[in-house]
Amino acid sequence: MKWLEHEVRLLLRSRLSRVALLLLLGLTVLAVWSGLQEIERQQQTIARLAPLHEQDGAAIAARYAQSPDAGYPAYYSFYSTWDPPREAAFLAVGLRDVTPYALRIRALGLQAQLYEGEVFNPELALPGRFDFAFVLIYLVPLLVIALLHDLISGERQAGRLRLLMSLPDSARLWQRRVTLRYLLLLACLTLPVLAGAAVSGTAAGTVALVLAIVASYLAFWVGLSLVIATGGWRSVANATALMGAWALLTLVLPTLANVALTRQIPVHQGVDLMLAQRQAIHGAWEVPREETMQRFFVSHPEWQATAPLSAGFNWKWYFAFQQLGDESVAKQVQAYREGLQARQTWTERLGWVLPGVGAQAALHRAADTDLLAQLAYQDQITAFHRQIRHFYYAYLFNDQPFGTADFAKQPSFTPRAAQGASLVGPLCALFALAGLVCWLGIRRFKRLPSAG
């Protein structure tokens, strides 16, 4: 193993190499620590909700201990829902940074409650979250370029390339140097990730998927650096070409693709659904009560045979037009979700040609922090809201009183289980891209003798 000691000593003699490796290690440690802190903050926020919800529920129960109907308890009772972060969420915070992971709902119209969380300052979300995914996708290629751009040209400019190429095992020499740099970069990335996974209790299978993503994406940039480094150019030209490739693959093309997707698959904001639903509810006050109830009974025929409305204000009518408000935007909600899912599908397809997009999508899927996770949380809220409504409908439409014992029967929310990460497609794309570029880089080594 003397060759390894010699190559390591030779590599570390370069100040640029030392700085690049230490910088990558420091950035990865900082990103993992920052991710763990953010996930702990979210967990603490969710944990604080439980006692607050109990206090609020106890106050409502005391206030309406013997209510003649369920109207006031249904109107004033809030229910907490939450989406706990998965163990690997510290690696890629994803949409959890800009969409609600805890939401209080009640038996009123749901759409207005779902999308109130979209009202935030976009300037605060613009910089994004500094996490491991950011370091891997955007910063790692720069450090790969720093270590490999002058692998061949540096020896040529120093006058040693012809001598090195005359050695009997010159091909193995270059393989060792490339492999050493790749393994050192990989170690700087994986060691903090393994430490963070141990702290968060991430499952071994998820850790293996993350490491496969990291190794593949790193291999792609190492292979691309070899393709450029073996072209016979000077070191400055190699660095310029690689920096151009980095800007194109990680910044320009993904941005253009995102603009194209936005134009080809237009999707309205969730706030638009909220406004449309609220407009329908506000307009219901001007609609005759009998007409509202007949429309309600079309989708809820099980309550059609119940007692008619009493004179004056009636809670049955109120919650009926709340329900109709949601139903009035059902098609818009479906189109909204289909548009989001279509964009997600095309983003995954872009990952087959843009490694940064593919690696980022795969990391977010492994961490369960992507769009699919957010939609799954909304589906769970929708199902729970339906359960809340049906609970109160049994009291309202049967004209039953609502007392202290009935508060104890209120439905409770159960957070969703982690979704299985389907990463076969993104991983295959990364493997294919990395394998192709590395193969091209190895083939170009055959041109080294003539270049020397």
C-alpha positions in Angstrom: 0.0 0.0 0.0 3.0 2.3 -0.4 1.5 3.7 -3.6 -1.6 4.8 -1.6 0.6 6.6 1.0 2.6 8.2 -1.8 -0.5 9.4 -3.8 -2.2 10.7 -0.7 1.0 12.6 0.3 1.3 14.0 -3.3 -2.3 15.0 -3.4 -2.2 16.8 0.0 0.9 18.7 -1.0 -1.4 20.7 -3.2 -2.9 23.6 -1.3 -5.9 23.7 -3.5 -6.6 20.0 -2.9 -6.3 20.4 0.9 -8.6 23.4 0.9 -11.2 21.7 -1.4 -11.4 18.5 0.7 -11.6 20.4 4.0 -14.1 22.8 2.6 -16.3 20.0 1.4 -16.1 18.2 4.7 -16.9 21.4 6.6 -19.9 22.3 4.3 -21.3 18.8 4.6 -21.0 18.8 8.4 -22.7 22.2 8.5 -25.5 21.2 6.1 -26.2 18.0 8.1 -26.1 19.8 11.4 -28.4 22.5 10.0 -30.8 19.9 8.7 -30.9 18.1 12.0 -31.6 21.4 13.8 -34.4 22.3 11.4 -36.1 18.9 11.8 -35.8 19.1 15.6 -37.4 22.5 15.5 -40.3 21.1 13.5 -40.7 18.2 15.9 -40.7 20.5 18.8 -43.4 22.7 17.1 -45.6 19.6 16.5 -45.0 18.5 20.1 -46.2 21.9 21.5 -49.5 21.5 19.6 -50.8 18.6 21.6 -51.2 20.4 25.0 -52.5 23.5 23.3 -55.1 21.5 21.5 -56.1 19.8 24.7 -56.5 23.1 26.5 -58.6 24.5 23.6 -60.8 21.4 23.5 -61.3 21.5 27.2 -62.4 25.1 27.1 -64.9 24.5 24.3 -66.2 21.4 26.2 -66.7 23.4 29.4 -68.4 26.3 27.5 -70.9 24.0 25.7 -71.2 21.2 28.2 -74.9 20.9 27.6 -75.5 22.3 24.1 -79.0 21.7 22.6 -77.4 20.8 19.3 -74.0 20.2 17.9 -73.9 23.6 16.0 -71.7 25.6 18.3 -69.3 22.7 19.2 -68.9 22.0 15.5 -68.3 25.6 14.7 -65.8 26.4 17.5 -63.9 23.1 17.8 -60.5 23.0 16.1 -58.6 19.8 15.3 -54.9 19.6 15.0 -53.3 17.7 12.0 -49.6 17.3 11.5 -47.1 15.7 9.2 -44.1 14.5 11.3 -40.8 14.7 9.5 -39.2 11.4 8.5 -35.8 10.3 9.8 -34.0 11.3 6.6 -35.7 14.7 6.2 -32.6 16.4 7.6 -30.8 15.6 4.3 -33.4 17.4 2.1 -35.9 19.7 3.8 -37.8 20.1 0.5 -41.3 21.6 0.5 -41.5 21.4 4.3 -39.7 24.7 4.3 -42.6 26.6 2.5 -45.7 24.5 3.0 -47.5 23.8 6.3 -46.5 20.6 8.2 -49.1 21.3 10.9 -52.6 22.6 10.3 -55.7 23.2 12.5 -59.0 22.5 10.8 -62.6 22.5 11.8 -65.9 21.4 10.2 -66.3 24.4 7.9 -65.2 24.5 4.3 -62.0 22.7 3.8 -60.3 24.3 0.8 -60.1 27.7 2.4 -58.4 26.1 5.4 -56.0 24.0 3.3 -54.4 26.8 1.3 -54.2 29.5 3.8 -50.7 28.3 4.4 -49.7 29.5 0.9 -49.9 33.1 2.0 -46.2 33.8 2.7 -43.5 36.2 1.6 -42.0 34.7 -1.6 -38.7 36.6 -0.9 -38.2 34.6 2.2 -38.5 31.3 0.2 -36.4 32.4 -2.7 -32.9 31.6 -1.3 -33.9 28.1 -0.4 -32.7 26.0 2.5 -29.0 25.2 3.0 -29.2 21.5 3.5 -27.2 18.4 2.3 -29.2 18.4 -1.0 -28.0 21.9 -1.8 -24.3 21.0 -1.0 -24.5 17.9 -3.1 -26.3 19.3 -6.2 -24.6 22.7 -6.4 -21.3 22.8 -4.5 -19.9 19.3 -5.0 -19.3 19.7 -8.7 -17.2 22.8 -8.1 -15.0 20.9 -5.7 -14.7 18.0 -8.1 -13.6 20.5 -10.8 -11.0 21.9 -8.3 -9.4 18.5 -7.8 -9.6 17.1 -11.3 -9.3 19.9 -13.8 -5.5 19.8 -13.9 -5.0 16.1 -13.4 -3.4 15.7 -16.8 -2.6 19.3 -17.9 -0.8 20.0 -14.6 1.7 17.2 -15.3 2.0 18.3 -18.9 2.7 21.9 -17.9 5.3 20.7 -15.3 7.0 18.6 -18.0 6.4 15.2 -16.3 3.6 13.8 -18.5 5.9 12.1 -21.1 7.9 10.5 -18.3 4.7 9.3 -16.5 3.3 7.9 -19.7 6.5 5.9 -20.4 6.0 3.9 -17.2 4.8 0.3 -17.6 1.8 0.8 -15.4 0.9 4.3 -16.4 -2.8 3.4 -17.0 -3.0 2.0 -13.4 -1.3 5.2 -12.1 -4.1 7.4 -13.5 -6.8 5.0 -12.3 -5.3 5.2 -8.8 -5.2 9.0 -8.8 -8.8 9.3 -10.0 -10.1 6.6 -7.7 -8.3 8.3 -4.7 -9.8 11.6 -5.4 -13.2 10.1 -5.9 -13.0 8.1 -2.6 -11.8 11.1 -0.6 -14.7 13.3 -2.0 -17.1 10.5 -1.3 -15.8 10.1 2.3 -16.2 13.8 2.9 -19.9 13.5 1.9 -20.8 10.2 3.4 -19.2 10.4 6.9 -21.3 13.3 8.0 -24.4 11.8 6.5 -23.8 8.5 8.4 -23.3 10.5 11.6 -26.5 12.4 11.0 -28.4 9.2 10.1 -27.2 7.6 13.4 -28.5 10.7 15.4 -31.9 10.7 13.6 -32.3 7.0 13.6 -32.7 6.7 9.8 -33.3 3.2 8.5 -30.4 1.4 6.9 -32.3 0.9 3.7 -32.9 4.7 3.3 -29.3 5.4 4.1 -28.2 2.9 1.4 -30.5 4.7 -1.1 -29.0 8.1 -0.2 -25.5 6.8 -0.5 -26.3 5.3 -3.9 -27.6 8.7 -5.0 -24.5 10.5 -3.7 -22.0 8.0 -5.2 -23.8 8.2 -8.6 -24.0 11.9 -8.8 -20.4 12.3 -7.7 -19.3 9.7 -10.3 -21.0 11.7 -13.0 -19.0 14.8 -12.3 -15.8 12.9 -11.9 -16.4 11.2 -15.3 -17.2 14.6 -16.9 -14.1 16.1 -15.4 -12.1 13.2 -17.0 -13.6 13.8 -20.4 -12.5 17.4 -20.3 -9.2 16.8 -18.5 -8.0 14.3 -21.2 -8.8 16.7 -24.1 -5.2 18.1 -24.3 -6.1 21.6 -23.1 -4.3 23.7 -20.6 -5.6 23.8 -17.0 -7.3 27.2 -17.3 -9.2 26.0 -20.4 -10.2 22.8 -18.6 -11.5 24.7 -15.6 -13.4 27.2 -17.8 -15.0 24.4 -19.8 -16.0 22.5 -16.6 -17.4 25.6 -15.0 -19.4 26.3 -18.1 -20.8 22.7 -17.9 -21.6 23.2 -14.2 -23.5 26.4 -14.9 -25.4 24.8 -17.9 -26.3 21.6 -16.1 -27.2 22.9 -12.7 -28.5 26.4 -13.3 -29.4 27.3 -16.9 -31.0 24.1 -18.3 -33.0 23.4 -15.1 -34.3 27.0 -15.0 -35.3 26.9 -18.7 -37.0 23.5 -18.2 -38.9 24.9 -15.2 -40.1 27.9 -17.3 -41.2 25.6 -20.1 -43.1 23.3 -17.7 -44.8 26.3 -16.1 -46.0 27.5 -19.5 -46.9 24.1 -20.9 -48.7 22.9 -17.7 -50.3 26.1 -16.2 -51.4 25.5 -12.6 -53.3 28.1 -10.6 -52.3 28.8 -7.0 -54.1 27.1 -4.1 -55.0 30.6 -3.0 -57.3 30.8 -6.1 -59.1 27.7 -4.9 -59.5 29.3 -1.4 -61.0 32.5 -2.9 -63.4 30.6 -5.2 -64.6 28.4 -2.3 -65.1 31.4 -0.1 -67.0 33.2 -2.8 -69.3 30.3 -3.2 -69.9 30.1 0.6 -70.6 33.9 0.9 -73.0 33.7 -2.0 -74.9 30.9 -0.3 -76.4 33.4 2.2 -78.5 34.8 -0.7 -79.7 31.5 -1.9 -83.1 30.2 -0.6 -82.5 27.6 2.2 -84.7 25.0 0.6 -82.7 25.1 -2.7 -79.4 24.8 -0.7 -80.7 21.7 1.2 -82.0 20.0 -2.0 -78.5 20.5 -3.6 -77.0 19.1 -0.4 -79.2 16.0 -0.4 -78.1 15.1 -3.9 -74.6 14.2 -2.6 -75.9 13.2 0.9 -79.1 11.3 0.3 -78.8 9.6 3.7 -80.0 12.8 5.4 -82.9 13.5 3.1 -85.6 11.9 5.3 -84.6 13.9 8.4 -86.7 16.7 10.0 -87.2 19.9 7.9 -85.5 23.1 8.8 -86.9 25.1 11.6 -87.7 28.8 11.3 -84.8 31.2 11.6 -81.1 30.3 11.5 -80.4 26.6 11.4 -77.0 24.9 11.8 -78.0 22.1 9.3 -78.4 24.7 6.6 -75.2 26.5 7.6 -73.0 23.3 7.4 -74.8 22.2 4.2 -73.7 25.2 2.3 -70.2 24.9 3.7 -70.1 21.4 2.2 -71.5 22.8 -1.1 -68.8 25.4 -1.1 -66.2 22.6 -1.2 -68.1 20.7 -3.8 -68.4 23.8 -6.0 -64.6 23.8 -6.5 -64.1 20.1 -6.6 -63.3 20.1 -10.4 -60.8 22.9 -9.9 -59.2 21.1 -7.1 -58.8 18.0 -9.2 -57.3 20.0 -12.1 -55.0 21.7 -9.7 -53.7 18.4 -8.3 -53.4 16.8 -11.7 -51.4 19.8 -12.9 -49.0 19.5 -10.0 -48.6 15.8 -10.5 -48.0 16.3 -14.2 -45.2 18.8 -13.4 -43.7 16.3 -11.0 -43.8 13.5 -13.6 -42.0 15.7 -16.2 -39.5 16.8 -13.6 -38.6 13.2 -12.9 -38.3 12.7 -16.7 -35.9 15.6 -16.9 -33.7 13.8 -14.4 -32.8 11.3 -17.1 -30.8 14.0 -18.9 -30.1 16.5 -16.1 -28.3 14.7 -13.3 -28.8 17.5 -10.8 -32.5 17.4 -11.3 -32.6 13.6 -11.0 -30.4 13.6 -7.9 -32.4 16.3 -6.2 -35.7 14.6 -7.0 -34.4 11.3 -5.7 -33.1 12.8 -2.4 -36.4 14.6 -1.8 -38.3 11.3 -2.4 -36.0 9.4 -0.1 -36.5 12.0 2.6 -40.3 12.1 1.9 -40.3 15.9 1.6 -41.3 16.3 -2.0 -44.6 17.2 -3.7 -46.0 13.7 -3.4 -45.5 13.8 0.4 -47.3 17.1 0.6 -50.2 15.8 -1.5 -50.4 12.7 0.7 -50.7 14.9 3.8 -53.5 16.9 2.1 -55.3 13.7 1.3 -55.1 12.7 4.9 -56.4 16.0 6.0 -59.3 15.7 3.5 -60.2 12.2 4.8 -60.0 13.4 8.5 -62.2 16.5 7.6 -64.8 14.1 6.1 -64.7 12.1 9.3 -65.3 15.3 11.4 -68.2 16.4 9.2 -69.9 13.0 9.4 -69.5 12.9 13.1 -71.4 16.2 13.5 -73.9 15.5 10.8 -75.3 12.6 12.9 -76.1 15.1 15.7 -77.3 18.0 13.5 -79.6 16.1 11.2 -81.0 13.9 13.9 -81.6 16.9 16.2 -79.6 15.3 19.0 -78.2 17.4 21.9 -74.4 17.5 22.3 -73.1 17.2 25.9 -69.9 16.5 27.8 -69.8 12.8 27.0 -70.1 13.6 23.2 -67.0 15.7 23.3 -65.0 12.6 24.3 -66.3 10.8 21.1 -64.8 13.4 18.7 -62.5 11.9 16.1 -58.8 12.2 16.5 -56.1 12.6 13.9 -53.5 9.9 13.2 -50.4 11.0 11.2 -49.7 9.2 8.0 -47.0 6.5 7.8 -43.9 7.1 5.7 -44.4 6.3 2.0 -42.2 3.8 0.4 -39.6 5.5 -1.7 -39.9 4.4 -5.3 -36.5 5.4 -6.5 -35.9 2.8 -9.2 -36.3 5.3 -12.1 -34.2 8.2 -10.7 -31.5 5.8 -9.6 -31.4 4.0 -13.0 -31.1 7.5 -14.6 -28.2 8.5 -12.4 -26.4 5.1 -12.8 -26.8 5.4 -16.6 -25.6 8.9 -16.9 -22.7 8.3 -14.5 -21.7 5.1 -16.2 -21.8 6.7 -19.7 -19.7 9.7 -18.8 -17.2 7.6 -16.8 -16.9 5.2 -19.8 -16.2 8.2 -22.1 -13.6 9.5 -19.7 -11.8 6.1 -19.5 -11.8 5.8 -23.2 -10.1 9.1 -23.7 -7.2 7.9 -21.6 -6.1 6.1 -24.8 -5.2 9.5 -26.3 -2.8 10.4 -23.5 0.4 8.9 -25.1 -0.1 11.0 -28.2 -0.9 14.1 -26.1 2.3 13.8 -24.1 
